[in-house]
């Protein structure tokens, strides 16, 4: 049986080393190379034609989705996304990713993803059909206007999709974002700026360096002091609209 040819793409050398170490335990795998940025990944995929790519999402130059979109005509590889941010899971499966490994992952979780990927590689449909499906999906998710309508959050030992119209406000919390929806809140790994970029700016507005608010959840807005304003949400929660961000609400703050 022919080995599965694998390319590892991640901008962090320790992360690439971990994937390579886990792959080394499988005799059916041939690691053909590594890449540390989006442009390097595009070049390596087009030169080496791997069967499978373990692909980081946030990288210098071009992100993981941009890498797939930049590939020339030909048979695209199967992809397992490897990332520290769970906010991209929906987009990953929209482009038919085999799996989505959330860092930090252990050997058991990696083996599950690899087994699924090998099965997919060896059951590859005709090249033209696979390429058309991936490129069609990419065309659907690539436009900047394609904002998230759901966010993946963890509830206990489960991961569930939360509709963005259910979100009242977002709060930066160290290496996470706390998503507040009604009486519940959920931690999502990532940055507030990163999640804000994926939300519709006509609905979600940065009001403070640590807060983003759903405009539909604002009940009242009052002048405070030194150019700041007090936002009152529909559940009574009060948040500060910093004067630095006052121009984000010109129709409300004057």
DAZIBEL-V746371 format. One record per backbone hydrogen bond with DSSP energy under -0.5 kcal/mol. CO is the residue of the C=O (numbers start at 0). NH is the residue of the N-H. If there is no record, write none. Layout:
<<CO,NH> <CO,NH>>
//
This chain:
<<2,4> <3,5> <3,29> <4,50> <4,51> <5,31> <5,32> <6,8> <6,53> <7,34> <8,55> <10,12> <11,14> <11,15> <12,16> <13,17> <14,18> <15,19> <16,20> <17,21> <18,22> <19,23> <21,24> <22,25> <24,26> <25,28> <27,3> <29,5> <29,31> <32,7> <34,9> <36,40> <37,41> <38,42> <39,43> <40,44> <41,45> <42,46> <43,47> <44,48> <50,77> <51,6> <52,54> <52,79> <53,8> <53,55> <54,81> <56,58> <56,63> <59,37> <59,61> <62,66> <63,67> <64,68> <65,69> <66,70> <67,70> <73,75> <77,52> <78,80> <78,97> <78,98> <79,54> <80,100> <81,56> <82,102> <83,85> <84,87> <85,88> <87,91> <88,92> <89,93> <90,94> <91,94> <91,96> <92,95> <98,80> <99,101> <100,82> <100,102> <105,109> <106,110> <107,111> <108,112> <109,113> <110,114> <111,115> <112,116> <113,117> <114,118> <115,119> <116,120> <117,121> <118,122> <120,123> <125,129> <126,130> <127,131> <128,132> <129,133> <130,134> <131,135> <132,136> <133,137> <134,138> <135,139> <136,140> <137,141> <138,142> <142,145> <144,146> <148,163> <150,152> <150,161> <152,159> <154,157> <157,154> <159,152> <159,161> <160,162> <161,150> <162,165> <163,166> <167,213> <168,179> <169,211> <170,177> <172,175> <174,189> <175,172> <176,178> <176,187> <177,170> <177,179> <178,180> <178,185> <179,167> <179,168> <180,183> <183,180> <185,178> <186,153> <187,176> <190,194> <191,195> <192,196> <193,197> <194,197> <195,198> <197,147> <199,202> <199,203> <202,214> <204,212> <206,241> <207,210> <209,171> <210,206> <210,207> <211,169> <212,204> <212,214> <213,216> <214,217> <216,233> <219,231> <221,229> <224,227> <227,223> <228,230> <228,240> <229,221> <230,232> <230,238> <231,218> <231,219> <232,235> <236,232> <238,230> <239,241> <240,228> <241,244> <242,245> <244,247> <245,248> <246,249> <248,251> <248,252> <249,253>>
//
